[in-house]
Structures are given as structure tokens and as C-alpha cells.
Amino acid sequence: MLVALSDFKVWIGFDPADTTSDTRLTASLLAAEAAVKTHCERDFEYQQYQETLGPFDVPKDVFQLDNYPVVSMLSLLVGGETWVQDTNYYLNARSGIVHAIDGFMSAGTTVGTQYVAGYTVSTVPADLCAGIKEQASWIFSRGGSSWLKSERLGDRQYTAIDLGSQSVGLIPTAAQYVQNYRRLLFSLD
């Protein structure tokens, strides 16, 4: 999760030591994070990603990775050839934009990449965190019943989030907080 449960409890005025609502609070946070990811059209978790782009219809000298900020570019293969950062391409880590230095990737070229990107709980920007908390607060205040599914088998209880086919749109205050994190789509064709 991008938001610590204890931080969310403080946000909504709960005692962090009180665990009686932890299941619903956690479910609300997870549903809120899913809604923010859908709204922004990208993931935010710090992890390794792998993408294949192309083949491109026209020559290109720039493309954008799906997830950012990029922490580390592990590999970039262009048409089967390994490209080296700052020799063959520049990387804008903040936006995930990769720019070819010496010319274009020709039409029909496929690009394969592996990279590490995203935020940890300690590096999530305050406004993104606030948007998730606002959305989670709204979900929690509605009871979370449409997202929280529980089942008891004997003496064990299992709880999961089931978003099913529901579309969870962001409330206006959450959308305002996360507007700068929406995936930018551009075309240079």
C-alpha cells in the first residue's frame, strides 16, 4: 500500500492504536488506491516493470514508459540491440520519457525494457497521498460494503476486496489532489 494504515487513521481522526476497524480501513485504502490508479492510468508502487513497445508504424525518437518516476533503467533493447543510457538515449526519470540521442528508431522497430519505478510509503508525494486518503475516507464513510466481502468458514474469517465490474470514480477533492499524476499521452506521429 502507498498509504500507511496508521497515517490514514490519523487523517480521519481515529486512534492509531485502535484496531477494531482495521479490516474496513485497509479495504477502503486498497479500493481508493485502485480508483486512483485507474483515474491516473498508471501504477505507483515501487517495483520492477517490463514493457514491450511497438513495432512502431513510423520512425520515433521518443516514447514514454507506462510507470514513473523511474528509479532505475535495468535494460533497454531497441530492435534487439542493447542501448546504453546517456550514450544511446536520455531518460527523464520523473516523466518516464525516453529520448533517442543519435537519430530515430526506424519503423517496425520493437522496444523491450525492464526498469524499476514508483513510490514507497516513505517517498509518496504528499498530494498523491492526500488524494488516496480523501478517496478512502469517502469509501469508509459509505460503509465500504460494496467493496468489502467477508466469509466465515468455521472459526476463520476471510475478507477480500471485490471491485467486480463496478467503476469507482474519484470524488472531486481526491481528483484535485491527484490531477498532476495522470498519465500524459502524447503522439509525435
Phi, psi and omega per residue, in radians:
M1 nan 2.601 -3.141
L2 -1.495 -0.367 -3.136
V3 -2.046 2.219 3.109
A4 -1.198 2.431 3.140
L5 -0.989 -0.711 -3.130
S6 -1.105 -0.665 3.095
D7 -1.145 -0.700 3.122
F8 -1.137 -0.701 3.113
K9 -1.048 -0.765 3.111
V10 -1.103 -0.745 -3.132
W11 -0.959 -0.730 -3.082
I12 -1.710 0.142 3.037
G13 1.464 0.387 3.089
F14 -1.641 2.673 3.023
D15 -1.278 2.122 -3.125
P16 -1.026 -0.421 -3.140
A17 -1.402 -0.297 -3.137
D18 -1.378 2.062 -3.083
T19 -1.822 0.100 -3.038
T20 -1.113 -0.481 -3.114
S21 -1.928 0.234 -3.044
D22 -1.003 -0.673 -3.118
T23 -1.110 -0.836 3.124
R24 -1.174 -0.683 3.126
L25 -1.115 -0.774 3.128
T26 -1.116 -0.757 3.106
A27 -1.069 -0.696 3.117
S28 -1.127 -0.749 3.103
L29 -1.090 -0.785 -3.125
L30 -1.130 -0.724 3.094
A31 -1.138 -0.678 3.112
A32 -1.139 -0.758 3.105
E33 -1.072 -0.725 3.114
A34 -1.088 -0.727 3.131
A35 -1.141 -0.712 3.125
V36 -1.154 -0.740 3.104
K37 -1.060 -0.752 3.117
T38 -1.106 -0.796 -3.141
H39 -1.066 -0.729 -3.077
C40 -1.516 -0.178 3.108
E41 1.065 0.679 3.070
R42 -2.920 2.876 3.076
D43 -1.597 2.772 3.136
F44 -2.153 -0.215 -3.069
E45 -1.167 2.474 3.065
Y46 -1.252 1.946 3.123
Q47 -2.901 3.058 3.094
Q48 -1.535 2.373 3.134
Y49 -2.117 2.675 3.067
Q50 -2.344 2.310 -3.124
E51 -2.390 2.598 2.971
T52 -2.141 2.190 -3.118
L53 -2.023 2.495 3.076
G54 1.662 -2.956 0.098
P55 -1.202 2.502 -3.118
F56 -1.319 2.482 3.120
D57 -1.333 -0.539 -3.107
V58 -2.304 2.799 3.086
P59 -1.025 2.522 3.126
K60 -2.378 2.621 3.012
D61 -2.118 0.044 -3.129
V62 -2.624 2.525 3.001
F63 -2.670 2.871 -3.104
Q64 -2.049 2.339 3.041
L65 -1.263 2.691 -3.087
D66 -1.197 -0.549 -3.028
N67 -2.214 2.445 -3.107
Y68 -2.785 2.801 0.178
P69 -1.254 2.539 3.133
V70 -1.488 2.189 3.124
V71 -1.572 -0.674 -3.097
S72 -2.715 2.285 3.040
M73 -1.617 2.002 -3.079
L74 -1.471 -0.695 3.069
S75 -2.786 2.625 3.057
L76 -2.460 1.997 3.113
L77 -1.934 2.147 3.125
V78 -2.033 1.966 -3.098
G79 1.027 0.572 3.128
G80 1.496 -0.081 -3.127
E81 -1.772 2.349 3.120
T82 -1.302 2.201 3.082
W83 -1.766 2.558 -3.100
V84 -1.934 2.288 3.136
Q85 -1.081 2.436 -3.131
D86 1.215 -0.019 2.995
T87 -1.932 -0.904 3.124
N88 -1.770 -0.437 -3.095
Y89 -2.648 2.726 2.971
Y90 -1.868 2.569 3.115
L91 -2.130 2.166 2.955
N92 -1.595 1.726 -3.023
A93 -1.088 -0.612 -3.099
R94 -1.131 -0.697 -3.084
S95 -1.796 -0.184 -3.106
G96 1.314 0.297 -3.131
I97 -1.534 2.253 3.114
V98 -1.913 2.259 -3.095
H99 -2.171 2.165 3.105
A100 -1.200 2.369 -3.097
I101 -1.428 -0.908 -3.036
D102 -1.857 1.238 3.037
G103 1.710 -2.868 -2.960
F104 -1.838 2.721 2.885
M105 -1.441 2.199 -3.029
S106 -1.256 2.827 3.090
A107 -1.007 2.473 -3.130
G108 1.538 -0.082 -3.121
T109 -1.311 2.432 3.044
T110 -1.921 2.449 -3.138
V111 -2.049 2.265 3.047
G112 -2.053 2.380 -3.106
T113 -2.503 2.574 2.972
Q114 -2.246 2.344 -3.093
Y115 -2.729 2.845 3.055
V116 -1.895 2.303 -3.117
A117 -2.586 2.875 3.013
G118 1.954 -3.011 -3.077
Y119 -2.078 2.653 2.940
T120 -1.774 2.987 3.123
V121 -0.948 -0.640 -3.087
S122 -1.434 -0.211 -3.111
T123 -1.982 -0.007 3.128
V124 -1.100 2.238 3.108
P125 -1.053 2.575 -3.049
A126 -1.031 -0.673 -3.114
D127 -1.250 -0.629 3.065
L128 -1.142 -0.749 3.092
C129 -1.065 -0.760 3.140
A130 -1.116 -0.674 3.106
G131 -1.099 -0.729 3.103
I132 -1.130 -0.757 -3.141
K133 -1.126 -0.712 3.110
E134 -1.076 -0.806 -3.138
Q135 -1.135 -0.738 3.132
A136 -1.134 -0.648 3.093
S137 -1.071 -0.766 3.127
W138 -1.101 -0.799 3.132
I139 -1.073 -0.801 -3.130
F140 -1.088 -0.708 -3.108
S141 -1.163 -0.420 3.109
R142 -1.484 0.015 3.116
G143 1.653 -0.261 3.118
G144 1.097 0.125 -3.007
S145 -1.109 -0.502 -3.126
S146 -1.379 -0.234 3.126
W147 -1.886 -0.443 -3.028
L148 -1.692 2.124 3.123
K149 -2.112 2.243 3.141
S150 -2.182 2.629 3.084
E151 -2.534 2.400 3.117
R152 -1.925 2.215 3.049
L153 -2.133 1.835 -3.083
G154 1.135 -2.199 -3.129
D155 -1.655 0.159 -3.138
R156 -1.968 2.469 3.086
Q157 -2.058 2.325 3.130
Y158 -1.983 2.346 -3.121
T159 -2.265 2.398 3.136
A160 -2.537 2.867 3.051
I161 -1.707 2.287 3.132
D162 -2.242 1.709 3.123
L163 -1.429 -0.304 3.093
G164 0.862 -2.376 -3.131
S165 -1.663 0.127 -3.126
Q166 -1.221 2.447 3.026
S167 -1.747 2.078 -3.110
V168 -1.770 1.730 3.109
G169 -1.398 2.753 3.135
L170 -1.419 2.503 2.998
I171 -1.232 2.737 -3.048
P172 -0.990 -0.713 -3.115
T173 -1.165 -0.673 3.103
A174 -1.141 -0.751 3.134
A175 -1.066 -0.665 3.104
Q176 -1.112 -0.731 -3.140
Y177 -1.097 -0.664 -2.995
V178 -1.765 0.095 -3.062
Q179 -0.988 -0.565 -3.121
N180 -1.365 -0.004 -3.113
Y181 -1.916 0.070 3.093
R182 -1.180 2.458 -3.137
R183 -1.089 2.272 3.080
L184 -1.543 2.172 3.088
L185 -1.892 2.275 -3.133
F186 -2.443 2.772 3.116
S187 -2.397 2.339 3.110
L188 -2.008 0.363 -3.125
D189 -1.209 nan nan
